[in-house]
């Protein structure tokens, strides 16, 4: 399916979505109600036709710009594992001298300038941020707490009671993960 095959409002949504990958804002910019934009975006992105067009256009853009996951991961790896000791022996005194540095070192430079004493200073990519992003890509870190199985909800309970029960269980799980108690001590 091509973008021209979509109805005008959906086509506009796809065009807007590809700008920043923010479904809610894309829905608003495409003319959907601000009040329901989040729900509209979720429904549109789940729609097989819209989903197919978005995927096709993103793949086309990736090919055109030569930017893909592999390239991003490689660049993160360069910044994450850069060894400042590789600069020993180089004397960079002005921006033009940066060209004499090895390419992988240059790729870690995010800025330059002069300090208060007039010394030329290079600013490098944040290794910790790059390592964190690589770790997330590899699934080493997660910001999600996943619950499955029986939550111990018995009989007829209100939504509020169920939510409170879930919060209690989450607190117990977090305490257990932090070594401050057990999640098995049911109340």
C-alpha positions as CSV (number, residue, x, y, z in Angstrom):
1,X,0.0,0.0,0.0
2,X,1.2,3.5,-0.8
3,X,0.5,6.8,1.1
4,X,-1.6,8.0,-1.8
5,X,-4.0,5.1,-1.2
6,X,-4.9,6.4,2.2
7,X,-7.8,8.8,2.9
8,X,-6.5,12.4,3.2
9,X,-6.8,12.7,7.0
10,X,-4.9,9.4,7.5
11,X,-2.3,10.5,4.9
12,X,-1.8,13.7,6.8
13,X,-1.4,11.7,10.1
14,X,1.3,9.5,8.5
15,X,3.1,12.6,7.1
16,X,3.0,14.2,10.6
17,X,3.9,11.0,12.4
18,X,7.1,10.6,10.4
19,X,8.4,14.0,11.5
20,X,8.9,13.1,15.1
21,X,7.3,9.7,15.7
22,X,4.9,11.2,18.2
23,X,1.5,9.7,17.5
24,X,-0.5,12.1,19.8
25,X,1.1,15.2,18.3
26,X,0.8,13.9,14.8
27,X,-2.9,13.3,15.3
28,X,-3.4,16.8,16.6
29,X,-1.5,18.3,13.7
30,X,-3.5,16.1,11.3
31,X,-6.7,17.6,12.6
32,X,-7.9,15.1,15.1
33,X,-9.4,16.3,18.4
34,X,-6.8,17.1,21.1
35,X,-9.1,15.4,23.6
36,X,-9.0,12.1,21.8
37,X,-5.6,12.4,20.0
38,X,-3.9,9.8,22.0
39,X,-6.6,7.2,21.4
40,X,-6.9,8.2,17.7
41,X,-3.1,7.8,17.3
42,X,-3.1,4.4,18.9
43,X,-6.0,3.3,16.6
44,X,-4.3,4.7,13.5
45,X,-1.0,3.1,14.2
46,X,-2.7,-0.2,14.8
47,X,-4.6,0.1,11.5
48,X,-3.0,-2.4,9.1
49,X,-3.0,0.0,6.1
50,X,-1.6,2.9,8.1
51,X,1.0,0.6,9.7
52,X,2.1,-0.7,6.4
53,X,2.5,2.8,4.9
54,X,4.5,4.0,8.0
55,X,6.8,1.0,7.8
56,X,7.4,1.3,4.1
57,X,8.1,5.1,4.4
58,X,10.4,4.6,7.3
59,X,12.3,1.8,5.4
60,X,12.5,4.1,2.4
61,X,13.9,7.0,4.5
62,X,16.4,4.7,6.2
63,X,17.7,3.5,2.8
64,X,17.8,7.1,1.4
65,X,19.6,8.6,4.4
66,X,21.8,5.5,5.0
67,X,20.7,5.6,8.6
68,X,19.7,2.3,10.1
69,X,19.9,0.6,13.5
70,X,23.3,-0.9,12.7
71,X,24.8,2.5,11.9
72,X,23.4,4.1,15.1
73,X,24.6,1.2,17.3
74,X,28.1,1.4,15.7
75,X,28.2,5.1,16.4
76,X,27.1,4.6,20.0
77,X,29.8,1.9,20.4
78,X,32.5,4.3,19.1
79,X,31.4,6.9,21.7
80,X,30.9,4.3,24.5
81,X,34.2,2.6,24.2
82,X,36.4,5.5,23.1
83,X,39.8,5.5,25.0
84,X,41.1,9.0,25.7
85,X,44.6,7.6,26.0
86,X,44.5,7.4,22.2
87,X,45.0,11.2,22.2
88,X,48.4,10.9,23.8
89,X,50.9,12.4,21.4
90,X,48.4,14.6,19.5
91,X,48.5,18.3,20.1
92,X,45.3,19.9,18.9
93,X,45.6,23.7,19.1
94,X,42.9,24.9,16.6
95,X,39.8,23.4,14.9
96,X,41.7,22.6,11.7
97,X,44.0,20.3,13.7
98,X,41.1,18.0,14.4
99,X,41.5,16.5,10.9
100,X,44.8,14.9,12.0
101,X,43.0,12.8,14.6
102,X,41.9,9.2,13.8
103,X,38.4,9.0,12.4
104,X,36.9,7.1,15.3
105,X,38.2,9.8,17.7
106,X,36.8,12.6,15.5
107,X,33.4,10.9,15.6
108,X,33.4,11.2,19.4
109,X,33.9,15.0,19.3
110,X,30.7,16.9,19.9
111,X,32.1,20.4,20.2
112,X,35.2,22.5,20.7
113,X,36.1,25.9,22.0
114,X,38.6,27.7,24.2
115,X,38.9,27.8,28.0
116,X,39.5,30.9,30.1
117,X,43.2,30.6,29.6
118,X,42.9,30.5,25.8
119,X,43.6,26.7,25.5
120,X,41.8,24.9,22.8
121,X,39.4,22.3,24.3
122,X,37.6,19.4,22.8
123,X,34.3,18.2,24.1
124,X,33.6,14.5,23.7
125,X,30.3,12.5,23.6
126,X,29.1,11.3,27.0
127,X,30.4,7.7,27.4
128,X,27.9,6.9,30.1
129,X,24.9,8.0,28.0
130,X,26.2,6.0,25.0
131,X,26.8,2.9,27.2
132,X,23.3,3.3,28.7
133,X,21.7,3.5,25.2
134,X,23.6,0.5,24.0
135,X,22.6,-1.4,27.2
136,X,19.0,-0.6,26.6
137,X,19.3,-1.7,23.0
138,X,20.7,-5.0,24.1
139,X,17.9,-5.4,26.7
140,X,20.3,-5.1,29.6
141,X,18.2,-2.5,31.4
142,X,14.5,-2.1,31.7
143,X,12.3,0.6,33.0
144,X,9.3,-1.7,33.1
145,X,7.9,-3.8,35.8
146,X,6.0,-6.7,34.3
147,X,3.4,-8.6,36.3
148,X,1.8,-11.8,35.3
149,X,-0.2,-14.6,36.8
150,X,-2.6,-14.4,39.7
151,X,-2.5,-11.1,41.5
152,X,-4.5,-12.6,44.4
153,X,-7.7,-10.8,43.4
154,X,-10.6,-12.8,44.7
155,X,-14.3,-12.3,44.3
156,X,-15.9,-9.0,43.4
157,X,-13.5,-6.1,43.9
158,X,-13.8,-2.5,42.8
159,X,-11.3,-1.1,40.3
160,X,-9.9,1.0,43.2
161,X,-9.5,-2.1,45.4
162,X,-7.7,-3.9,42.5
163,X,-5.4,-0.9,41.9
164,X,-4.5,-0.7,45.6
165,X,-3.8,-4.5,45.6
166,X,-1.6,-4.1,42.6
167,X,0.3,-1.2,44.2
168,X,0.9,-3.2,47.3
169,X,2.3,-6.1,45.3
170,X,4.5,-3.8,43.3
171,X,5.8,-2.2,46.5
172,X,6.6,-5.6,47.9
173,X,8.4,-6.6,44.6
174,X,10.4,-3.5,44.6
175,X,11.4,-4.0,48.3
176,X,12.4,-7.5,47.5
177,X,14.5,-6.4,44.5
178,X,16.2,-3.8,46.7
179,X,16.9,-6.5,49.4
180,X,14.5,-4.9,51.9
181,X,12.0,-7.6,52.4
182,X,10.1,-10.3,50.7
183,X,7.3,-10.2,48.2
184,X,6.0,-13.5,49.5
185,X,4.7,-12.2,52.8
186,X,1.1,-11.9,51.8
187,X,-1.2,-9.6,53.7
